Amino acid sequence: MERAEYIVLFIFVATGIIALTSAVFDFDWYFQSRRAAVFVSWLGRNGARLFYGLLGLTLIAAGVLFFLYGYRS
């Protein structure tokens, strides 16, 4: 893998950790942001927490799996 691919994988995992941590600890600064507020208005606060928790887990899993197995065409 090239350096750029490692950077993208790091961004995936870091973003996933932030989303998952914010969902678990219910951070106001995260859920009152403009983009998260859209999901809060659609799903409610707990629904948005569940959505972002699952999104965080997905991003972490994708980053780790791509790191371990790489992209195979």
BELQUI-V520391 format. One record per run of one state. SS is the DSSP state (alpha for helix, beta for strand, coil for the rest). FROM is the first residue (numbers start at 1). TO is the last residue. If there is no record, write none. Layout:
SS/FROM/TO, SS/FROM/TO
This chain:
coil/1/2, alpha/3/25, coil/26/27, alpha/28/31, coil/32/33, alpha/34/69, coil/70/73
